[in-house]
Amino acid sequence: MSLPTHVRLVEVGPRDGLQNEAQPISVADKVRLVDDLTDAGVSYIEVGSFVSPKWVPQMAGSADVFASIRQQPGITYAALAPNLRGFEDALAAGVKEVAVFAAASEAFSQRNINCSISESLQRFAPIMQAAREHGVKVRGYISCVLGCPYEGQVDAEQVAPIARELRDMGCYEVSLGDTIGTGTPGATRRLFEVVGAQVPRAELAGHFHDTYGQALANVYASLLEGINVFDSSVAGLGGCPYAKGASGNVASEDLLYLLQGLGIETGIDLDKLIDAGQRISAVLGRASGSRVARARAAR
Ligand SMILES: CC(C)(COP(=O)([O-])OP(=O)([O-])OC[C@H]1O[C@@H](n2cnc3c(N)ncnc32)[C@H](O)[C@@H]1OP(=O)([O-])[O-])[C@@H](O)C(=O)NCCC(=O)NCCSC(=O)C[C@@](C)(O)CC(=O)[O-]
């Protein structure tokens, strides 16, 4: 299969990236990060989550972040919503796109959202209905598509029916998450072959954590499978609070460098993206997790 000419990056740094930070991060710093990403030309930014603050304290100020970011036309500013309560809070904050999140493993579903996979899908039904009524778009996530921190290996056959159900419910796109980064290019290709038989590949996205250093290779394997939407996190921020030891998503800067090298368009300015990553890394008091950003800084 030939490579796509255009790829959409879903920037999840402000949400997936920051949700796992132990230290408090001010609303002003989160707003600055989102505004920097807007200025860099990112077309989709996951800004926060409307989840229980007892479960993920770092996302507690998401409504305040939405109230202060500089929203530009043509850019999607999205948030996670695990249940109707979260959806209603997101709606009240003016959010126009939400993401629901399920898992491919029962144990992870229980640890992450305190219910079984099937209960989670039932919980999403009223969100989908309310979203339709309010003209809100819904994206779907599935975690642990290539491995689970509690159950080990996860087969593509476990993922496909969940992806199909999310699509049938009305998710316009389903992002497949390698939450603990154990996936390899071979497993990734097989995943998209199997899931792609149930859901059109144009409606699938790849979400790769870089824990085992495979994320960019997995992106490339996905490109070969006809996938052209990828989630990434500026400065490689992140991890998952319910997957101990999981590192951040593939760094957006590194992904962009790869795509530019392949002649694939994203509309994003690499220098500005690097600046955004350096600024939030300074706030966090550590070096950027992006190798491209570190190499540029060392020049
Ligand atoms: C789903 C629940 C709420 C169930 O949590 P629960 O405890 O089963 O919920 P509950 O309905 O029994 O309610 C318990 C309390 O939470 C409140 N509550 C209930 N809902 C909300 C809400 N929306 N916002 C704020 N508060 C809420 C509710 O009002 C009540 O408050 P209390 O009476 O005790 O004071 C909880 O488990 C939760 O919030 N989990 C979030 C977990 C999470 O955010 N994980 C990280 C995101 S997923 C991810 O990172 C993976 C991904 C997407 O990036 C892909 C990948 O890499 O794998």
The ligand as an SDF file (V2000), in Angstrom:
LIG
                    3D

 58 60  0  0  0  0  0  0  0  0999 V2000
  -15.8380    6.6660   35.2750 C   0  0  0  0  0  0  0  0  0  0  0  0
  -15.7420    7.0130   36.7450 C   0  0  0  0  0  0  0  0  0  0  0  0
  -16.3580    8.3740   37.0110 C   0  0  0  0  0  0  0  0  0  0  0  0
  -16.5020    5.9450   37.5140 C   0  0  0  0  0  0  0  0  0  0  0  0
  -16.2110    6.0880   38.8930 O   0  0  0  0  0  0  0  0  0  0  0  0
  -17.1900    5.4980   40.0020 P   0  0  0  0  0  0  0  0  0  0  0  0
  -16.5570    5.7530   41.3320 O   0  0  0  0  0  0  0  0  0  0  0  0
  -17.5450    4.1060   39.6380 O   0  0  0  0  0  0  0  0  0  0  0  0
  -18.4390    6.4600   39.7160 O   0  0  0  0  0  0  0  0  0  0  0  0
  -19.7810    6.7010   40.4390 P   0  0  0  0  0  0  0  0  0  0  0  0
  -20.7920    6.9360   39.3470 O   0  0  0  0  0  0  0  0  0  0  0  0
  -20.0570    5.6500   41.4660 O   0  0  0  0  0  0  0  0  0  0  0  0
  -19.5060    8.0870   41.1780 O   0  0  0  0  0  0  0  0  0  0  0  0
  -18.5610    8.2080   42.2180 C   0  0  0  0  0  0  0  0  0  0  0  0
  -18.2920    9.6730   42.4680 C   0  0  0  0  0  0  0  0  0  0  0  0
  -17.6920   10.2740   41.3110 O   0  0  0  0  0  0  0  0  0  0  0  0
  -18.5140   11.3460   40.8460 C   0  0  0  0  0  0  0  0  0  0  0  0
  -18.4700   11.3330   39.3780 N   0  0  0  0  0  0  0  0  0  0  0  0
  -18.9600   10.3850   38.5530 C   0  0  0  0  0  0  0  0  0  0  0  0
  -18.7150   10.7350   37.2870 N   0  0  0  0  0  0  0  0  0  0  0  0
  -18.0840   11.9270   37.3230 C   0  0  0  0  0  0  0  0  0  0  0  0
  -17.5710   12.7590   36.3090 C   0  0  0  0  0  0  0  0  0  0  0  0
  -17.6890   12.4650   35.0140 N   0  0  0  0  0  0  0  0  0  0  0  0
  -16.9610   13.9080   36.6810 N   0  0  0  0  0  0  0  0  0  0  0  0
  -16.8360   14.2260   37.9800 C   0  0  0  0  0  0  0  0  0  0  0  0
  -17.2930   13.4580   38.9840 N   0  0  0  0  0  0  0  0  0  0  0  0
  -17.9170   12.3150   38.6430 C   0  0  0  0  0  0  0  0  0  0  0  0
  -19.8850   11.0660   41.3990 C   0  0  0  0  0  0  0  0  0  0  0  0
  -20.6170   12.2630   41.4640 O   0  0  0  0  0  0  0  0  0  0  0  0
  -19.5430   10.4980   42.7620 C   0  0  0  0  0  0  0  0  0  0  0  0
  -19.1540   11.5750   43.6200 O   0  0  0  0  0  0  0  0  0  0  0  0
  -19.3260   11.4730   45.2040 P   0  0  0  0  0  0  0  0  0  0  0  0
  -20.7930   11.2730   45.4090 O   0  0  0  0  0  0  0  0  0  0  0  0
  -18.4960   10.3060   45.6660 O   0  0  0  0  0  0  0  0  0  0  0  0
  -18.8070   12.7840   45.6780 O   0  0  0  0  0  0  0  0  0  0  0  0
  -14.2680    7.0020   37.2400 C   0  0  0  0  0  0  0  0  0  0  0  0
  -13.7830    5.6990   37.1820 O   0  0  0  0  0  0  0  0  0  0  0  0
  -13.3820    7.9020   36.4380 C   0  0  0  0  0  0  0  0  0  0  0  0
  -13.5390    9.1110   36.4560 O   0  0  0  0  0  0  0  0  0  0  0  0
  -12.4070    7.3230   35.7340 N   0  0  0  0  0  0  0  0  0  0  0  0
  -11.5420    8.1100   34.8740 C   0  0  0  0  0  0  0  0  0  0  0  0
  -10.3190    7.3490   34.5360 C   0  0  0  0  0  0  0  0  0  0  0  0
   -9.4640    8.1360   33.5950 C   0  0  0  0  0  0  0  0  0  0  0  0
   -9.6750    9.3170   33.3350 O   0  0  0  0  0  0  0  0  0  0  0  0
   -8.4180    7.4690   33.0760 N   0  0  0  0  0  0  0  0  0  0  0  0
   -7.4990    8.0800   32.1920 C   0  0  0  0  0  0  0  0  0  0  0  0
   -8.0860    8.3300   30.8240 C   0  0  0  0  0  0  0  0  0  0  0  0
   -8.1380    6.8790   29.7940 S   0  0  0  0  0  0  0  0  0  0  0  0
   -6.5420    6.7980   29.1350 C   0  0  0  0  0  0  0  0  0  0  0  0
   -5.6730    7.5240   29.5450 O   0  0  0  0  0  0  0  0  0  0  0  0
   -6.2750    5.8380   28.0180 C   0  0  0  0  0  0  0  0  0  0  0  0
   -6.2300    6.5210   26.6360 C   0  0  0  0  0  0  0  0  0  0  0  0
   -7.5980    7.0980   26.2650 C   0  0  0  0  0  0  0  0  0  0  0  0
   -5.3100    7.6070   26.6180 O   0  0  0  0  0  0  0  0  0  0  0  0
   -5.8270    5.4930   25.5640 C   0  0  0  0  0  0  0  0  0  0  0  0
   -4.6570    4.6040   25.9770 C   0  0  0  0  0  0  0  0  0  0  0  0
   -3.4920    5.0500   25.9610 O   0  0  0  0  0  0  0  0  0  0  0  0
   -4.9450    3.4800   26.3890 O   0  0  0  0  0  0  0  0  0  0  0  0
  1  2  1  0
  2  3  1  0
  2  4  1  0
  2 36  1  0
  4  5  1  0
  5  6  1  0
  6  7  2  0
  6  8  1  0
  6  9  1  0
  9 10  1  0
 10 11  2  0
 10 12  1  0
 10 13  1  0
 13 14  1  0
 14 15  1  0
 15 16  1  0
 15 30  1  0
 16 17  1  0
 17 18  1  0
 17 28  1  0
 18 19  1  0
 18 27  1  0
 19 20  2  0
 20 21  1  0
 21 22  1  0
 21 27  2  0
 22 23  1  0
 22 24  2  0
 24 25  1  0
 25 26  2  0
 26 27  1  0
 28 29  1  0
 28 30  1  0
 30 31  1  0
 31 32  1  0
 32 33  2  0
 32 34  1  0
 32 35  1  0
 36 37  1  0
 36 38  1  0
 38 39  2  0
 38 40  1  0
 40 41  1  0
 41 42  1  0
 42 43  1  0
 43 44  2  0
 43 45  1  0
 45 46  1  0
 46 47  1  0
 47 48  1  0
 48 49  1  0
 49 50  2  0
 49 51  1  0
 51 52  1  0
 52 53  1  0
 52 54  1  0
 52 55  1  0
 55 56  1  0
 56 57  2  0
 56 58  1  0
M  CHG  5   8  -1  12  -1  34  -1  35  -1  58  -1
M  END
$$$$
